[in-house]
Amino acid sequence: MKRSEDAMSGITGNKRGSAAVFLAILIVAFAAALVVVIQVARELTVHSESRAFSIVWARGILSEYDVYLLRDYGLMAYQGDDEQVGRKVETYMEYSMASRLNSKLQGAEAELGGMELGDPENFRKAMKLSLGMETGKKMLSKGRTKRPTVEDRPFTGVTDGTFVGGDVPESMAQEKVETFEGYRYISNPVILRTLPSHGHQGRFSGSRAREILKDSRSGDVLSGVAGNAAMDMLFISNNLGSHLYGPDGKKSYFRNEWEYVAAGKPSDPQNLGAVQRRLFLLRNAVNLAYLYTDQEKMELTLSIAEVISPGAGPAVQLILLELWAAAESYKDVETLLDDGRVPAMKTKETWQTDLKGILEGDAFRGKLGEEGRKALDENAETIGEMSEAGGAGGSGSIRDGLTYEDHLKMLILAVDERVRLLRIMDIVQINMKYRYYRDFNMDEYYTGVRFTVKTNGRDYTVEEEYR
């Protein structure tokens, strides 16, 4: 009986011992699990904080935008490089996360490639953003002011389109340069090589310009323009100056900035000269087309041609028409440069020249043979009477029509889209050098930030840009 009781007591003791061991195992397992949970929670917290702080750090870097670039052009970008941004992020890391939850900070690396303001796509995004910001809205209300006149067109100091002398041509007085904000040019090869448009040649499309002109009879050159072209023209109107007008209150290195976008030459006179030639060609094409539609002028020129050369009247008439269109085109360009208006397409009332100057000029005589010149002299009185009776010239009084800047818009729109944008970027870079920083370079400014932080053996990559 006693032996049975002892056996039962042993069994009970074993059960109690097993329960104690099991309980101890549970407690140890729970403690281990709790440690793991705490560690995981800590890692998740560090992970979450790293993510959250990284966004804050990125926005902190973006907040260091250049105030002059924003104020003058509405463009948001900051200066820096991979090394500088990496150091800044590490400084932010030390300040924000050191000794927090045993986080081990292992540094940061920045990779800004592809975010340069000098990249045309990034610059276009910055332009678009500027027009949607409050700064852009204020820019839209800014007017354009008339520039002081310049007597010399083209300006002295140019030999065959190439400057001579130093920074300012010797033939121009320094006070004149200061008074008229130019004429300037760039000869420094380093500056030229670092311009965004360097190496990009844009061909001018005369046919494209004529199409725009034909579509502008209502007086609105930009009526059919949308997308990138419309954005470019709005940016140009708000921020760049032409030969006749400039954005209110802004100094610029070049006087002829619109002309630069159209022609891309490194000097004011070269750009103005190129624009004058293109305007002449543009006006000459439409003026010659008009002559062929004016029955009175066609009959007049043919009658005069038959008097000069009875056997070759149509050939002489063609010469007369070409010279007459050219004379009208020269007059048009003069009118535009004097801040006048010229209709997109001429009419009898808006035609400004007559045949008298053509018939008396050396250009016409030089294209005639000896017999033709003799006939011209012998019939001078008759030809003069025919010209006067024909009423060839119009009143020349033009109140409506397109301005110089309207015509310039056509020339600019006729430039390849990418080249046009790059030349706009050129002007921004040139003026930032001229106004504020001699070493300003768009490729050193960024419209976004990208970096990777390393914490507790893990990498966290953040990418932010101006929005």
TORNU-81842 format. One record per residue (C-alpha): x, z negated, y. Coordinates in steps of 0.05 Angstrom, whole numbers, padded with zeros to 5 digits, always signed. Example, Ala and Ser with C-alpha at 12.3 -4.5 7.8 and 13.67 -1.06 7.14 Angstrom:
// residues 2
+00246-00156-00090 +00273-00143-00021 
***
This chain:
// residues 467
+00000+00000+00000 +00057-00019+00047 +00092+00046+00029 +00030+00087+00050 +00027+00051+00116 +00101+00065+00129 +00091+00139+00113 +00032+00144+00161 +00073+00110+00215 +00130+00161+00206 +00083+00219+00211 +00053+00191+00275 +00123+00180+00304 +00143+00251+00288 +00082+00278+00323 +00096+00237+00385 +00169+00261+00384 +00148+00333+00377 +00099+00326+00434 +00153+00296+00478 +00201+00353+00461 +00147+00405+00473 +00129+00373+00539 +00202+00372+00559 +00208+00445+00541 +00146+00461+00583 +00174+00422+00642 +00241+00458+00637 +00206+00526+00630 +00161+00511+00689 +00219+00489+00730 +00258+00552+00711 +00197+00594+00727 +00188+00558+00793 +00261+00572+00810 +00251+00645+00792 +00186+00648+00833 +00221+00615+00892 +00279+00664+00886 +00233+00724+00880 +00191+00699+00938 +00255+00689+00978 +00278+00759+00961 +00210+00788+00979 +00211+00750+01044 +00281+00775+01060 +00259+00845+01040 +00197+00840+01084 +00235+00811+01143 +00290+00863+01136 +00238+00918+01140 +00201+00886+01198 +00264+00869+01237 +00293+00939+01224 +00234+00971+01259 +00243+00923+01318 +00317+00938+01321 +00304+01013+01319 +00255+01008+01376 +00304+00965+01414 +00355+01021+01409 +00303+01072+01431 +00287+01029+01491 +00357+01043+01518 +00335+01113+01541 +00370+01144+01601 +00328+01129+01663 +00354+01189+01702 +00337+01237+01647 +00267+01208+01644 +00257+01205+01719 +00283+01275+01734 +00256+01313+01673 +00209+01267+01636 +00255+01270+01575 +00267+01208+01532 +00335+01203+01499 +00391+01152+01494 +00466+01160+01491 +00505+01138+01430 +00537+01156+01364 +00535+01132+01292 +00588+01079+01303 +00557+01050+01366 +00487+01047+01337 +00514+01016+01273 +00549+00961+01312 +00486+00947+01353 +00444+00940+01290 +00495+00892+01260 +00492+00850+01323 +00416+00849+01318 +00422+00829+01245 +00467+00770+01260 +00421+00746+01315 +00356+00755+01277 +00372+00739+01204 +00436+00699+01197 +00424+00635+01155 +00352+00654+01142 +00332+00641+01070 +00405+00648+01047 +00403+00722+01067 +00470+00756+01057 +00482+00807+01111 +00527+00863+01088 +00528+00909+01149 +00492+00971+01174 +00506+01045+01177 +00474+01094+01225 +00463+01168+01212 +00438+01204+01274 +00451+01275+01251 +00393+01322+01266 +00366+01278+01323 +00408+01306+01379 +00373+01325+01444 +00417+01387+01441 +00379+01412+01381 +00327+01462+01409 +00271+01435+01364 +00284+01363+01387 +00288+01385+01460 +00221+01421+01453 +00190+01358+01423 +00217+01318+01481 +00187+01369+01530 +00120+01364+01496 +00123+01288+01497 +00140+01288+01571 +00077+01327+01588 +00034+01276+01550 +00065+01215+01583 +00048+01184+01649 +00113+01210+01677 +00092+01280+01656 +00024+01271+01689 +00058+01252+01754 +00103+01313+01748 +00043+01358+01745 +00021+01337+01814 +00088+01352+01847 +00091+01411+01893 +00144+01463+01907 +00178+01468+01974 +00203+01530+02010 +00278+01536+02010 +00318+01553+02073 +00330+01627+02079 +00397+01657+02061 +00422+01715+02103 +00469+01746+02052 +00436+01782+01993 +00479+01794+01954 +00526+01740+01980 +00597+01757+02002 +00654+01734+01959 +00634+01775+01898 +00675+01834+01875 +00640+01877+01823 +00597+01818+01803 +00657+01772+01792 +00676+01713+01836 +00744+01707+01868 +00777+01645+01895 +00767+01572+01876 +00706+01529+01866 +00674+01561+01926 +00692+01633+01945 +00741+01634+02003 +00698+01682+02043 +00642+01631+02048 +00646+01572+02096 +00638+01504+02065 +00582+01484+02112 +00541+01544+02090 +00545+01522+02018 +00521+01452+02036 +00466+01478+02081 +00436+01526+02031 +00448+01486+01967 +00491+01540+01936 +00510+01595+01922 +00550+01564+01866 +00582+01587+01802 +00615+01556+01741 +00685+01578+01721 +00707+01518+01679 +00713+01544+01607 +00699+01476+01577 +00634+01469+01614 +00614+01540+01594 +00631+01529+01521 +00591+01465+01517 +00527+01494+01546 +00471+01496+01495 +00463+01572+01503 +00536+01587+01492 +00543+01644+01442 +00470+01665+01447 +00456+01730+01481 +00384+01745+01500 +00363+01817+01512 +00313+01830+01567 +00252+01867+01542 +00228+01913+01598 +00169+01936+01556 +00147+01864+01546 +00151+01851+01621 +00109+01913+01635 +00057+01890+01586 +00052+01823+01621 +00048+01858+01689 -00009+01902+01665 -00046+01840+01640 -00036+01805+01708 -00082+01847+01751 -00127+01787+01761 -00069+01752+01796 -00056+01700+01742 +00009+01716+01705 +00000+01660+01655 -00073+01674+01638 -00058+01697+01568 +00002+01653+01555 -00003+01595+01506 +00038+01553+01458 +00113+01545+01470 +00114+01598+01524 +00063+01560+01565 +00101+01495+01556 +00166+01527+01577 +00135+01556+01640 +00102+01490+01658 +00169+01454+01650 +00204+01507+01691 +00152+01503+01747 +00156+01427+01750 +00231+01419+01747 +00270+01482+01764 +00280+01519+01830 +00279+01593+01845 +00313+01632+01900 +00253+01619+01946 +00223+01552+01923 +00247+01488+01892 +00216+01426+01861 +00203+01374+01915 +00259+01325+01928 +00307+01348+01874 +00379+01370+01884 +00405+01422+01837 +00473+01454+01825 +00447+01525+01823 +00399+01550+01875 +00373+01605+01829 +00352+01566+01768 +00292+01609+01749 +00337+01668+01756 +00387+01634+01709 +00334+01627+01656 +00317+01701+01664 +00389+01727+01665 +00435+01673+01638 +00495+01687+01684 +00543+01631+01706 +00534+01644+01781 +00478+01645+01832 +00493+01715+01859 +00499+01746+01790 +00432+01717+01769 +00398+01739+01833 +00429+01808+01827 +00406+01815+01755 +00336+01795+01774 +00334+01844+01832 +00354+01900+01785 +00302+01881+01734 +00248+01874+01787 +00266+01943+01811 +00261+01973+01741 +00195+01937+01729 +00164+01959+01794 +00192+02029+01787 +00158+02038+01720 +00089+02018+01744 +00097+02055+01811 +00115+02119+01776 +00056+02111+01730 +00011+02102+01790 +00036+02166+01823 +00015+02206+01763 -00056+02179+01771 -00061+02193+01846 -00088+02264+01850 -00074+02270+01925 -00001+02251+01918 +00008+02296+01858 -00020+02356+01895 +00022+02340+01957 +00088+02335+01918 +00073+02398+01879 +00057+02437+01943 +00122+02414+01976 +00161+02429+01913 +00133+02500+01911 +00155+02512+01983 +00226+02488+01966 +00232+02523+01899 +00175+02571+01883 +00202+02586+01814 +00217+02514+01793 +00162+02474+01829 +00146+02425+01772 +00220+02406+01764 +00228+02393+01838 +00162+02355+01838 +00188+02309+01783 +00249+02294+01826 +00204+02278+01886 +00160+02232+01844 +00219+02194+01815 +00251+02184+01884 +00185+02165+01915 +00171+02113+01861 +00242+02086+01871 +00233+02081+01946 +00168+02043+01936 +00202+01998+01886 +00259+01980+01933 +00206+01964+01985 +00170+01921+01934 +00232+01881+01918 +00246+01870+01992 +00175+01846+02002 +00180+01797+01944 +00247+01769+01968 +00216+01759+02037 +00162+01716+02004 +00109+01770+02007 +00061+01795+01955 +00058+01859+01915 -00002+01881+01873 +00009+01887+01799 -00015+01959+01803 -00015+01998+01868 -00073+02034+01901 -00076+02084+01957 -00087+02027+02006 -00029+01984+01982 +00023+02040+01975 +00075+02027+02028 +00121+02088+02034 +00113+02161+02050 +00153+02224+02034 +00188+02231+02101 +00246+02187+02083 +00252+02219+02015 +00254+02290+02042 +00305+02273+02095 +00349+02231+02049 +00415+02250+02017 +00390+02230+01948 +00338+02285+01946 +00384+02337+01977 +00438+02320+01926 +00392+02336+01868 +00375+02405+01896 +00416+02468+01887 +00444+02507+01945 +00382+02551+01949 +00337+02491+01947 +00374+02457+02004 +00370+02521+02044 +00295+02527+02033 +00287+02453+02051 +00322+02464+02118 +00286+02529+02134 +00217+02500+02120 +00230+02431+02149 +00174+02436+02200 +00123+02462+02150 +00142+02409+02098 +00137+02355+02152 +00067+02377+02171 +00046+02378+02098 +00072+02308+02088 +00036+02281+02149 -00029+02317+02133 -00029+02289+02063 -00035+02218+02087 +00016+02197+02035 +00029+02127+02058 -00021+02070+02055 -00032+02015+02105 +00021+01972+02073 -00021+01911+02089 -00023+01867+02027 -00057+01800+02027 -00070+01794+01953 -00021+01806+01897 +00035+01774+01859 +00091+01733+01890 +00165+01734+01875 +00157+01675+01829 +00098+01709+01794 +00144+01768+01779 +00199+01721+01758 +00152+01689+01707 +00144+01758+01676 +00219+01767+01670 +00227+01698+01640 +00171+01709+01590 +00204+01774+01570 +00266+01736+01547 +00272+01716+01473 +00237+01649+01463 +00297+01613+01434 +00345+01638+01487 +00295+01619+01541 +00293+01548+01515 +00369+01543+01510 +00377+01566+01582 +00327+01513+01604 +00370+01463+01567 +00431+01491+01603 +00400+01475+01671 +00383+01404+01650 +00454+01392+01626 +00486+01424+01688 +00444+01383+01735 +00455+01317+01698 +00530+01331+01705 +00521+01348+01778 +00476+01289+01796 +00500+01232+01753 +00551+01240+01697 +00608+01289+01699 +00615+01286+01623 +00540+01291+01606 +00529+01329+01541 +00462+01336+01507 +00494+01331+01438 +00512+01259+01454 +00439+01240+01469 +00387+01227+01415 +00312+01230+01410 +00308+01185+01349 +00347+01134+01308 +00362+01128+01234 +00402+01072+01201 +00409+01034+01136 +00418+00958+01133 +00447+00923+01072 +00420+00854+01056 +00427+00814+00991 +00453+00875+00956 +00395+00920+00975 +00392+00978+01024 +00336+00986+01075 +00332+01052+01113 +00291+01059+01177 +00277+01121+01218 +00242+01121+01285 +00234+01171+01342 +00201+01173+01410 +00126+01184+01406 
***
